[in-house]
Amino acid sequence: MTATTIDDCPRGALSTPATRREPTPGWAETLVTHSANSSYSELARRAAAGLGLSALYGLALGARQGGKALALHAAGVPLGLLVVVLAGAPSMFVFLSICRADIDARAIASTTARGLGSAGLLLAGLAPAAALFVVSSETPRAAAGAVSLGLIIGGGVALGRATWEIFRSGLKARAGSILGGMGVAVGFAMFAVVLAIRVWNAVLPILGGTS
């Protein structure tokens, strides 16, 4: 029997196995995944994408009345989220700094962007069901109830994520920072709920707002 030499082996048989590549994250995943290297411009694009996706839920709400209501609802839903962020994020950063929590401006911006991205994705996913409920509901009150439920779910995802990250940042520091972070998280949650409800009730016609 003739011995097999290295030259007789198929090319590549003795080569080193190829390194397995990590799968590239999808567009939706990038909206909600934390990345320490994300620039402020990238975080702003994520936040804008989340607000744009939430506008799809607004379009679904305007399907009952059509016409001008489509534009009002499409603008009103992301407006509620944006107002909460613009009013709450700076105050939240100041109070967390006073409590000496382990969080900085970039971390706040990242949390905000991912919260808006999560809310936008969820509201966009709920848009078809919302349109069905809004159009098929026998009374405006029933339609408003379905609308409110969707807004609570979508807004709650963003709020819950922000609250959890604030709380988690406090756990990395001293006891005083932990208590301070918990206080800021609870206070921000209460503030965000009240403000978002007031904005949506004021601007969404289906909830009795501007018509």
C-alpha positions in Angstrom: 0.0 0.0 0.0 1.3 3.4 -1.0 1.6 5.9 1.9 -0.5 9.0 1.5 1.7 12.2 1.4 0.7 15.7 2.2 0.7 16.5 -1.5 -1.9 13.9 -2.1 -4.4 15.5 0.3 -7.1 17.8 -1.1 -6.2 21.4 -1.0 -7.5 23.1 2.1 -7.9 19.8 4.0 -5.2 20.7 6.5 -6.1 24.4 6.7 -7.2 26.0 9.9 -11.0 26.1 10.3 -12.6 29.4 9.4 -13.4 31.7 12.3 -17.1 31.8 13.0 -18.5 35.3 12.4 -21.0 36.9 14.7 -24.3 37.6 13.0 -24.8 41.2 12.1 -27.6 42.8 14.3 -30.7 43.7 12.4 -32.1 47.3 12.1 -34.7 46.7 14.8 -32.1 45.2 17.2 -29.8 48.2 16.9 -32.6 50.5 18.1 -32.8 48.7 21.5 -29.2 47.3 22.0 -26.7 49.2 24.2 -23.4 50.1 22.5 -20.8 52.0 24.5 -19.3 53.3 21.2 -22.4 55.0 19.9 -22.0 58.6 19.1 -24.6 61.3 20.1 -25.6 61.5 16.4 -26.2 57.8 16.3 -28.3 57.9 19.4 -30.3 60.8 18.0 -31.0 58.8 14.8 -32.2 55.9 17.0 -34.5 58.2 19.0 -35.8 59.7 15.7 -36.5 56.3 14.3 -38.4 55.3 17.4 -40.5 58.5 17.2 -41.2 57.8 13.5 -42.3 54.3 14.2 -44.7 55.5 16.9 -46.3 57.8 14.4 -47.6 54.7 12.6 -49.7 54.0 15.7 -51.0 57.5 15.4 -52.0 56.9 11.8 -53.9 53.8 13.0 -55.8 56.0 15.5 -56.8 58.5 12.9 -58.3 55.8 10.7 -61.7 56.2 12.4 -62.1 59.8 11.3 -59.7 60.1 8.4 -58.6 63.3 6.8 -57.1 65.8 9.1 -57.3 63.4 12.0 -54.7 61.2 10.4 -52.1 64.0 10.6 -53.1 65.1 14.1 -52.8 61.6 15.5 -49.6 60.8 13.6 -48.0 63.9 15.1 -49.6 63.6 18.5 -48.4 60.1 19.6 -44.7 60.8 19.1 -45.2 64.3 20.6 -46.3 62.8 23.9 -43.1 60.7 24.0 -40.9 63.6 23.0 -42.3 66.0 25.5 -41.6 63.5 28.3 -38.0 63.0 27.2 -37.3 66.7 26.7 -38.8 67.6 30.1 -37.7 64.7 32.1 -34.2 63.7 30.9 -32.4 66.9 31.9 -34.0 66.9 35.4 -33.3 63.2 35.8 -29.6 63.8 35.0 -29.3 66.6 37.5 -31.0 64.7 40.3 -28.9 61.6 39.6 -25.7 63.7 39.7 -26.7 65.1 43.1 -27.2 61.5 44.3 -23.8 60.6 42.9 -25.2 57.8 40.9 -22.9 56.0 38.4 -24.4 57.6 35.3 -23.4 60.3 32.9 -24.9 62.3 30.1 -24.0 59.7 27.4 -25.7 57.0 29.5 -28.8 59.1 29.9 -28.8 59.7 26.1 -28.4 56.0 25.4 -31.1 55.0 27.8 -33.5 57.6 26.3 -32.7 56.6 22.7 -33.2 52.9 23.5 -36.4 53.6 25.4 -37.9 55.5 22.4 -36.7 52.8 20.1 -38.5 50.1 22.2 -41.7 52.2 22.4 -41.7 52.9 18.7 -41.2 49.3 17.7 -44.0 48.1 20.0 -46.4 50.8 19.0 -45.7 50.1 15.3 -46.4 46.4 15.9 -49.7 47.3 17.6 -50.8 49.7 14.8 -52.7 47.1 12.7 -54.6 45.8 15.7 -55.3 49.4 16.9 -56.7 50.3 13.5 -59.0 47.3 13.5 -60.3 48.2 17.0 -60.7 51.9 16.2 -62.6 51.3 13.0 -64.8 48.5 14.2 -65.6 49.9 17.7 -69.3 50.8 18.0 -68.8 53.8 20.2 -66.1 56.5 20.5 -65.6 55.5 24.1 -64.8 52.0 23.2 -62.3 53.2 20.6 -60.7 55.5 23.1 -60.3 52.6 25.5 -58.5 50.5 23.0 -56.3 53.5 22.1 -55.4 54.2 25.7 -54.4 50.6 26.3 -52.0 50.7 23.4 -50.4 53.9 24.6 -50.0 52.6 28.1 -48.3 49.5 26.8 -46.0 51.3 24.4 -45.2 54.1 26.8 -44.8 51.7 29.6 -42.1 49.8 27.8 -40.0 53.0 27.3 -40.7 54.1 30.9 -39.9 50.7 32.4 -36.6 50.5 30.6 -35.5 53.9 31.7 -36.6 53.2 35.3 -34.8 49.9 35.4 -31.5 51.4 34.0 -31.6 54.2 36.6 -32.2 51.7 39.4 -29.4 49.5 38.1 -26.9 52.4 37.9 -27.7 53.2 41.5 -26.9 49.6 42.6 -23.3 50.1 41.5 -22.7 52.9 44.0 -23.0 53.6 47.7 -26.1 53.0 49.7 -27.0 56.7 49.6 -26.8 56.6 45.8 -29.0 53.5 45.7 -31.7 55.2 47.7 -31.3 58.3 45.7 -31.5 56.5 42.4 -34.6 54.6 43.5 -36.2 57.9 44.5 -35.3 59.5 41.2 -36.6 56.5 39.2 -40.0 56.4 41.0 -40.3 60.2 40.7 -39.5 60.2 37.0 -42.0 57.4 36.4 -44.8 59.3 38.1 -43.9 62.5 36.3 -43.7 60.8 32.9 -47.1 59.1 33.3 -48.9 62.3 34.3 -47.2 64.4 31.6 -47.8 61.9 28.8 -51.5 61.5 29.7 -52.0 65.2 29.7 -50.2 65.7 26.3 -52.1 62.9 24.6 -55.5 64.0 26.0 -54.8 67.5 24.7 -53.6 66.7 21.2 -55.3 63.4 20.2 -58.8 64.0 18.9 -59.9 60.4 19.6 -59.2 61.1 23.3 -61.1 64.4 23.2 -58.2 66.7 22.3 -57.7 69.2 19.5 -60.0 68.5 16.5 
